Amino acid sequence: MLGDPPPGARHVLFVFNTTCAFCLQTLPAWDRIAARLSGESDVSVLWWSQHSDSLTRLYVAGRAISAPVIVGVARKYLRLYRAEAVPVTMVIGADGEVLFGTAGVLSPAAEDSVVSAAK
């Protein structure tokens, strides 16, 4: 669905669920981060929903989500990346190492940190 990421790509993951009020508050920050990284060829930005495809489609339909959305991710990956509580923002290196991670609503300084870690 998403295609293969470019070799050496870093991934910015926005982990959310469809009932989280804090996720909703974080959407504008995530959209700004995605816009700032849109010209980076070796960075992929992905939204990672913890809910079903149908719930996620309804949630995304009313919002301007600017990047691909992943659904149906195995719980083991949420545990692996410690992304069980939401919202979570992560930058993952090409080797799978977490380069940056934070939970909660993002401050402007945290937005800058995400972008810096992704570049």
N, C-alpha and C positions, 0 to 999 in steps of 0.2 A: 504494500500500500504506500509506504513512504519512500521506497527505493533505498539503495545503499548509500550510506553517508560517504562523503569523500574521504580518502585515506588521510589519517591524521586529524580527523574532525574532532572538535569538541562539541559537547551537547549541553544545551541549557534546558533544564527540565522544570516545568511549573507543575507541581503536584497539587491537585485539588479534588474536591468532591462537590456534588451538585447541591448539597444542603448546608454548606459551610458559609456562614456570614462573613468570616474573616477572609475567605477566598474571594468572595464578591468584592470586598474592600481592596483586595490586592490586584484585581484585574487591571485597573488603569496602570499600575506600576509595571506589571508583566507586559502589557501592550507597549509601553514606552521602551522597555528593554528590548523587546522583539524588533521594534522599529530601529533602534540604535544599532542592532546587530544584523539588520537585513542585508547589508552590503558585504558581509564577511563570508567569503566562499567556503571557509573551513569550519564554520560554526552552524550547527543545526539547532533550531529552537523548537521544542515540542511541549505540548500541553499533555499532561498525564492524568487522566481521570481515574478515580478509584471506584467509580460507579459503572453500571451497565451501559451498553451501547445505546439503548433506547432512552435512558435517563440523561445520558450525556448529550445525545442529539437534541433533545428538548432544551437543555440548558444552553447549548452553544447556539441554537437557532435564533435566540433573541439577543445575541451579543456579537460584537465585532471581534471575534477571536482571529488573530492574525497569523497563526501558525498551525501546523497539523496537530490533531488531537489523537492520542493513543488511549484506547480503552481495553478493558479485559486483561490487564497486566496481572500476572500471578502475584499473590500476596507475598511469596518468598522474596520477590524483588523489592517490594516496598519495605520489607524487614531488612534486606541486605543494605539498602541505601538509607535506612532509618527514616523512611518517609511515610510512616503510618499515621502520624498526626498531620493535619493540613492547616494552612497552606505551607508548602515547602518549596524553596527555590534552590536549585543545585546547578553547578557547572561540573560536568564529568569530562575528564580528559580522554583522549583516544585510547588509552590503556585501561580505562574503567575506573581510574582513581578519581575520587571526589576532590576537585580543586577549590570549590567553594560551596558552602551549604548553610542555609539559614531557615528557620521556621518563623512563621508569623507574618504580619503585615510589614511590607518593606518601607524603610525610610529612604529619602533621596540618597543618602550616603551608601546605603545597602544596594540601591540600584546601580550606583557607580561601581561598587565592588563586584557585582555580578558581571557587568560589562567588561571591566578590567580583567577578571579571571577568565572570561571567555575569549579574549583576544590574544 
